[in-house]
Amino acid sequence: MTLDRRNFLGRTAATGAGVALVGAVGAGSAEAAGAGSDRGDRKKRYALTVMGTTDLHGNVFNWDYFTDAEFDDKAHNDVGLAKISTLVNEVRREKGRRNTLLIDAGDTIQGTQLSYYYAKVDPITKARGPVHPMAQAMNAIGYDAAALGNHEFNYGIPVLRKFEEQCDFPLLGANALDAKTLRPAFAPYVMKRVCTPFGRDVKVAVLGLTNPGIAIWDKANVQGKMVFPGLEEQAAKWVPRLRSMGADVVIVSAHSGSSGTSSYGDQLPYVENAAALVAEQVPGIDAILVGHAHTEIPEYRVANKKTGKEVVLSEPLKWGQRLTLFDFGLVWERGCWKVESVSAKVLNSNTVAEDQKIVHLLRDEHAKVVAYVNQVIGTSSAAMSAVEAPYRDTPIIDFINHVQAETVKAALAGTAYASLPVLSQASCFSRTAAVPAGKVTIREVAGLYPFENTLEARVLTGAQLREYLEFSARYYVRTAAGGAVDPAKLTNAEGIPDYNYDAVSGLSYEIDIAKAPGARIGKLSFGGKPLDDAAQFVLAVNNYRASGGGNFPHVAGAKQVWANSEEIRNTIISWVKARGSIDVGAFASVDWKLTRDGAPVF
């Protein structure tokens, strides 16, 4: 049965519809299916494997478009669907193609220059436009379903709807609702019938849940169009329905981490990382494929508080670095299939070669993007690197702030806010980002800002900025004065990622890491004078931070005086193109530093 995909603004998915894809998996041999003839009890048993990926973020090839080389990291991980395809093929050969399913937990169409190119440069939405490379690859590999991730909404609903149309499998989001009707805007679930050698099929339900944070992070794209209630609430609504429809196995594909935490504080009444809470609170779930958090969890068992039954969770590492395998043991009892056992593990994609079928399928798209990102757009007077950016004031972050501040100043010229000083915030999004001396390409500039954030201007007071900086400074591990400092152990306190540490340009300050968080900012000044708490400033800030991302104080509620729909990455690229050169000496300066009891750390 073919999924009837609906245009969001015209017709949304029916409230209880879901997607029923029947007969996609056929009968396997009794041996491959795990018949229990040698167990003594002579019960009929069947073995089912469900494979899962998550947070693919536009990675098809084991390639880094920002370095124009094969992907590599300290752990020598590999990335991409071409690698995943090889692992999937191996599992299917081992288990029997008919005894497997393949699902994903979201964040598919954003993250690499490959995905960006087919959303913005040669968009899939144009008349007779291309088919998205992620749709082509996932169709060829044979995915059965994918949950929606929050980054699916970055390019707007029309791009997402076109991607959905191009996929041969459903995009699931039981808690992505039409804002007017409160009915599912996407299929909530898919029901797969898996044929066995023993008569009755196994009915496998996959429920898709996405992240409530979409309402904040992509407010500009979804406000008034979609709402995103909590995962626990919607799972409690749908899981009993799936069981009443005869589901023998219920799997949740959740674009939500397992920690129970939220990056947006109390701005939403729904938990961001709620997968473990779903397992605890909602009876009837056998396994949860976890996404969003970019962590590796081979197997994590959570006891349901109502039934005591263990639910197995697994999160494969991002970008196609890992493939999760859920192995289900089913037994035929009293006229139906029962889940007897569940286990999970992950496979590492660096153990296999890329599937040449996928490589050949998308080599032309890959070549176009490589040519695009290697276009020379200007020159730089000096080399800049982000290696030390997490703990030093470096020119490469100054450059981002310089362009952002100039852009906001130009936008506010002639307005009531033109007289206010403009400050700017930026984070180290990639410690490998670099701009060489001499010729500069698109990929080198784009590498400074890998996210699709846009630029806004918000008005804050000096006192609010002081609290903002104190909050940001939590990023550093408290380190007593005296003794050596290891930069590798200095940052990411409390698990705070690099993108949630902001350096603010236009102010001068010190961060005393010997002090407790909340009391670290010292010698805070503007224009050579101590900062006036009552003074007003315009802060050039990305939309993620302005909408509450990272839960920084004051900025989300601050007055917005300007906003732009262009990605900051493109703003920087356009700035370089327009000027033809980057004069590092014009903006590079040391305005903040780490100290311990007043003595500089570096």
Solvent accessible surface area in square Angstrom, and as a share of the most:
residue,aa,sasa,rsa
1,M,170,0.76
2,T,119,0.69
3,L,33,0.16
4,D,86,0.44
5,R,54,0.20
6,R,71,0.26
7,N,97,0.50
8,F,14,0.06
9,L,147,0.73
10,G,61,0.58
11,R,151,0.55
12,T,28,0.16
13,A,10,0.08
14,A,50,0.39
15,T,44,0.25
16,G,42,0.40
17,A,47,0.36
18,G,12,0.11
19,V,8,0.05
20,A,43,0.33
21,L,25,0.12
22,V,85,0.49
23,G,52,0.50
24,A,61,0.47
25,V,5,0.03
26,G,23,0.22
27,A,45,0.35
28,G,17,0.16
29,S,67,0.43
30,A,46,0.36
31,E,161,0.72
32,A,48,0.37
33,A,0,0.00
34,G,29,0.28
35,A,35,0.27
36,G,3,0.03
37,S,84,0.54
38,D,129,0.67
39,R,145,0.53
40,G,66,0.64
41,D,69,0.36
42,R,189,0.69
43,K,79,0.34
44,K,93,0.39
45,R,20,0.07
46,Y,2,0.01
47,A,47,0.36
48,L,1,0.00
49,T,4,0.03
50,V,0,0.00
51,M,0,0.00
52,G,0,0.00
53,T,1,0.00
54,T,2,0.01
55,D,1,0.00
56,L,0,0.00
57,H,11,0.05
58,G,0,0.00
59,N,12,0.06
60,V,1,0.01
61,F,16,0.07
62,N,13,0.06
63,W,64,0.22
64,D,35,0.18
65,Y,9,0.04
66,F,46,0.19
67,T,63,0.37
68,D,44,0.23
69,A,43,0.34
70,E,119,0.53
71,F,28,0.11
72,D,90,0.46
73,D,49,0.25
74,K,202,0.86
75,A,67,0.52
76,H,118,0.53
77,N,11,0.05
78,D,22,0.11
79,V,1,0.00
80,G,0,0.00
81,L,0,0.00
82,A,0,0.00
83,K,19,0.08
84,I,0,0.00
85,S,3,0.02
86,T,25,0.14
87,L,5,0.03
88,V,0,0.00
89,N,49,0.25
90,E,75,0.33
91,V,4,0.03
92,R,23,0.09
93,R,177,0.65
94,E,130,0.58
95,K,52,0.22
96,G,24,0.23
97,R,113,0.41
98,R,134,0.49
99,N,3,0.02
100,T,0,0.00
101,L,1,0.01
102,L,0,0.00
103,I,1,0.00
104,D,0,0.00
105,A,0,0.00
106,G,0,0.00
107,D,2,0.01
108,T,4,0.02
109,I,1,0.00
110,Q,2,0.01
111,G,22,0.21
112,T,17,0.10
113,Q,2,0.01
114,L,2,0.01
115,S,1,0.00
116,Y,5,0.02
117,Y,26,0.10
118,Y,2,0.01
119,A,6,0.05
120,K,91,0.38
121,V,64,0.37
122,D,24,0.13
123,P,31,0.20
124,I,0,0.00
125,T,60,0.35
126,K,98,0.41
127,A,88,0.68
128,R,239,0.87
129,G,23,0.22
130,P,34,0.22
131,V,65,0.37
132,H,1,0.00
133,P,0,0.00
134,M,1,0.00
135,A,0,0.00
136,Q,38,0.17
137,A,0,0.00
138,M,1,0.00
139,N,39,0.20
140,A,34,0.26
141,I,7,0.04
142,G,22,0.21
143,Y,12,0.04
144,D,16,0.08
145,A,0,0.00
146,A,2,0.02
147,A,3,0.02
148,L,0,0.00
149,G,0,0.00
150,N,9,0.05
151,H,38,0.17
152,E,3,0.01
153,F,0,0.00
154,N,35,0.18
155,Y,21,0.08
156,G,8,0.08
157,I,10,0.05
158,P,92,0.58
159,V,12,0.07
160,L,0,0.00
161,R,21,0.08
162,K,58,0.24
163,F,2,0.01
164,E,8,0.04
165,E,95,0.43
166,Q,25,0.11
167,C,1,0.00
168,D,112,0.58
169,F,3,0.01
170,P,1,0.00
171,L,5,0.03
172,L,0,0.00
173,G,0,0.00
174,A,0,0.00
175,N,0,0.00
176,A,0,0.00
177,L,15,0.07
178,D,16,0.08
179,A,28,0.22
180,K,183,0.77
181,T,74,0.43
182,L,104,0.52
183,R,126,0.46
184,P,1,0.01
185,A,2,0.01
186,F,2,0.01
187,A,8,0.06
188,P,0,0.00
189,Y,7,0.03
190,V,0,0.00
191,M,10,0.04
192,K,5,0.02
193,R,76,0.28
194,V,0,0.00
195,C,34,0.20
196,T,9,0.05
197,P,50,0.32
198,F,41,0.17
199,G,59,0.57
200,R,82,0.30
201,D,27,0.14
202,V,0,0.00
203,K,33,0.14
204,V,0,0.00
205,A,0,0.00
206,V,1,0.01
207,L,0,0.00
208,G,0,0.00
209,L,0,0.00
210,T,0,0.00
211,N,0,0.00
212,P,0,0.00
213,G,0,0.00
214,I,0,0.00
215,A,35,0.27
216,I,15,0.08
217,W,22,0.08
218,D,12,0.06
219,K,102,0.43
220,A,105,0.81
221,N,39,0.20
222,V,2,0.01
223,Q,123,0.55
224,G,54,0.52
225,K,79,0.33
226,M,5,0.02
227,V,57,0.32
228,F,6,0.03
229,P,12,0.08
230,G,3,0.02
231,L,0,0.00
232,E,30,0.14
233,E,94,0.42
234,Q,8,0.04
235,A,0,0.00
236,A,54,0.42
237,K,72,0.31
238,W,3,0.01
239,V,1,0.01
240,P,75,0.47
241,R,91,0.33
242,L,0,0.00
243,R,79,0.29
244,S,95,0.61
245,M,87,0.39
246,G,26,0.25
247,A,7,0.06
248,D,11,0.05
249,V,0,0.00
250,V,0,0.00
251,I,0,0.00
252,V,0,0.00
253,S,1,0.01
254,A,1,0.00
255,H,0,0.00
256,S,0,0.00
257,G,1,0.01
258,S,22,0.14
259,S,76,0.49
260,G,33,0.32
261,T,78,0.45
262,S,39,0.25
263,S,30,0.19
264,Y,0,0.00
265,G,30,0.29
266,D,136,0.71
267,Q,73,0.33
268,L,32,0.16
269,P,114,0.72
270,Y,70,0.27
271,V,37,0.22
272,E,10,0.05
273,N,18,0.09
274,A,0,0.00
275,A,0,0.00
276,A,11,0.09
277,L,44,0.22
278,V,1,0.00
279,A,0,0.00
280,E,45,0.20
281,Q,79,0.35
282,V,3,0.02
283,P,48,0.30
284,G,23,0.22
285,I,1,0.00
286,D,1,0.01
287,A,0,0.00
288,I,0,0.00
289,L,0,0.00
290,V,0,0.00
291,G,0,0.00
292,H,31,0.14
293,A,41,0.32
294,H,65,0.29
295,T,63,0.37
296,E,67,0.30
297,I,37,0.19
298,P,60,0.38
299,E,70,0.31
300,Y,92,0.35
301,R,97,0.35
302,V,11,0.07
303,A,57,0.44
304,N,3,0.02
305,K,156,0.66
306,K,152,0.64
307,T,83,0.48
308,G,52,0.50
309,K,80,0.34
310,E,90,0.40
311,V,2,0.01
312,V,1,0.00
313,L,1,0.01
314,S,1,0.00
315,E,1,0.00
316,P,1,0.00
317,L,24,0.12
318,K,42,0.18
319,W,74,0.26
320,G,1,0.01
321,Q,3,0.01
322,R,26,0.10
323,L,0,0.00
324,T,0,0.00
325,L,4,0.02
326,F,0,0.00
327,D,37,0.19
328,F,4,0.01
329,G,20,0.19
330,L,1,0.00
331,V,4,0.02
332,W,67,0.24
333,E,62,0.28
334,R,241,0.88
335,G,47,0.45
336,C,36,0.21
337,W,5,0.02
338,K,97,0.41
339,V,38,0.22
340,E,85,0.38
341,S,65,0.42
342,V,19,0.11
343,S,48,0.31
344,A,12,0.10
345,K,100,0.43
346,V,29,0.17
347,L,48,0.24
348,N,41,0.21
349,S,0,0.00
350,N,54,0.28
351,T,99,0.58
352,V,21,0.12
353,A,74,0.57
354,E,44,0.20
355,D,22,0.11
356,Q,95,0.42
357,K,125,0.53
358,I,0,0.00
359,V,29,0.17
360,H,100,0.45
361,L,75,0.38
362,L,0,0.00
363,R,139,0.51
364,D,95,0.49
365,E,30,0.14
366,H,36,0.16
367,A,58,0.45
368,K,105,0.45
369,V,0,0.00
370,V,36,0.21
371,A,68,0.53
372,Y,33,0.13
373,V,1,0.00
374,N,46,0.24
375,Q,87,0.38
376,V,86,0.49
377,I,19,0.10
378,G,8,0.08
379,T,60,0.35
380,S,7,0.04
381,S,75,0.48
382,A,39,0.30
383,A,71,0.55
384,M,6,0.03
385,S,51,0.33
386,A,3,0.02
387,V,93,0.53
388,E,70,0.32
389,A,5,0.04
390,P,1,0.01
391,Y,24,0.09
392,R,90,0.33
393,D,19,0.10
394,T,11,0.07
395,P,50,0.32
396,I,1,0.01
397,I,13,0.07
398,D,16,0.08
399,F,0,0.00
400,I,2,0.01
401,N,3,0.02
402,H,48,0.21
403,V,0,0.00
404,Q,1,0.00
405,A,14,0.11
406,E,60,0.27
407,T,32,0.19
408,V,0,0.00
409,K,110,0.47
410,A,76,0.59
411,A,36,0.28
412,L,5,0.02
413,A,69,0.54
414,G,84,0.81
415,T,63,0.36
416,A,97,0.75
417,Y,60,0.23
418,A,54,0.42
419,S,105,0.68
420,L,38,0.19
421,P,43,0.27
422,V,19,0.11
423,L,1,0.01
424,S,0,0.00
425,Q,1,0.00
426,A,1,0.01
427,S,2,0.01
428,C,8,0.05
429,F,33,0.14
430,S,32,0.21
431,R,84,0.31
432,T,103,0.60
433,A,10,0.08
434,A,51,0.39
435,V,1,0.00
436,P,48,0.30
437,A,62,0.48
438,G,32,0.31
439,K,148,0.63
440,V,0,0.00
441,T,15,0.09
442,I,3,0.01
443,R,41,0.15
444,E,25,0.11
445,V,1,0.00
446,A,0,0.00
447,G,5,0.05
448,L,5,0.03
449,Y,1,0.00
450,P,21,0.13
451,F,59,0.25
452,E,20,0.09
453,N,20,0.10
454,T,26,0.15
455,L,0,0.00
456,E,19,0.09
457,A,0,0.00
458,R,26,0.10
459,V,15,0.09
460,L,1,0.00
461,T,39,0.22
462,G,0,0.00
463,A,36,0.28
464,Q,54,0.24
465,L,0,0.00
466,R,82,0.30
467,E,89,0.40
468,Y,0,0.00
469,L,3,0.01
470,E,28,0.12
471,F,44,0.19
472,S,3,0.02
473,A,1,0.00
474,R,59,0.22
475,Y,1,0.00
476,Y,1,0.01
477,V,59,0.34
478,R,145,0.53
479,T,30,0.18
480,A,77,0.60
481,A,50,0.39
482,G,58,0.55
483,G,63,0.60
484,A,108,0.84
485,V,31,0.18
486,D,67,0.35
487,P,43,0.27
488,A,84,0.65
489,K,152,0.65
490,L,3,0.02
491,T,11,0.07
492,N,55,0.28
493,A,16,0.12
494,E,134,0.60
495,G,64,0.62
496,I,14,0.07
497,P,45,0.28
498,D,29,0.15
499,Y,84,0.32
500,N,17,0.09
501,Y,8,0.03
502,D,1,0.01
503,A,8,0.06
504,V,2,0.01
505,S,26,0.17
506,G,42,0.40
507,L,3,0.01
508,S,49,0.31
509,Y,4,0.02
510,E,23,0.10
511,I,3,0.02
512,D,13,0.07
513,I,0,0.00
514,A,16,0.13
515,K,97,0.41
516,A,40,0.31
517,P,64,0.40
518,G,53,0.51
519,A,61,0.47
520,R,3,0.01
521,I,22,0.11
522,G,28,0.27
523,K,155,0.66
524,L,9,0.05
525,S,21,0.14
526,F,74,0.31
527,G,70,0.67
528,G,76,0.73
529,K,145,0.61
530,P,117,0.73
531,L,12,0.06
532,D,83,0.43
533,D,67,0.35
534,A,84,0.65
535,A,31,0.24
536,Q,93,0.42
537,F,4,0.02
538,V,0,0.00
539,L,1,0.00
540,A,0,0.00
541,V,0,0.00
542,N,3,0.02
543,N,31,0.16
544,Y,42,0.16
545,R,1,0.00
546,A,1,0.01
547,S,20,0.13
548,G,0,0.00
549,G,0,0.00
550,G,8,0.07
551,N,59,0.30
552,F,8,0.03
553,P,35,0.22
554,H,65,0.29
555,V,0,0.00
556,A,37,0.29
557,G,76,0.73
558,A,15,0.12
559,K,120,0.51
560,Q,87,0.39
561,V,30,0.17
562,W,56,0.20
563,A,52,0.40
564,N,44,0.23
565,S,103,0.66
566,E,66,0.30
567,E,11,0.05
568,I,1,0.00
569,R,4,0.01
570,N,34,0.17
571,T,11,0.07
572,I,0,0.00
573,I,11,0.06
574,S,53,0.34
575,W,25,0.09
576,V,0,0.00
577,K,111,0.47
578,A,82,0.64
579,R,124,0.45
580,G,33,0.31
581,S,55,0.35
582,I,1,0.01
583,D,83,0.43
584,V,13,0.07
585,G,68,0.65
586,A,70,0.54
587,F,26,0.11
588,A,36,0.28
589,S,55,0.35
590,V,113,0.65
591,D,48,0.25
592,W,10,0.04
593,K,83,0.35
594,L,4,0.02
595,T,2,0.01
596,R,29,0.11
597,D,103,0.54
598,G,49,0.47
599,A,57,0.44
600,P,77,0.49
601,V,24,0.14
602,F,87,0.36
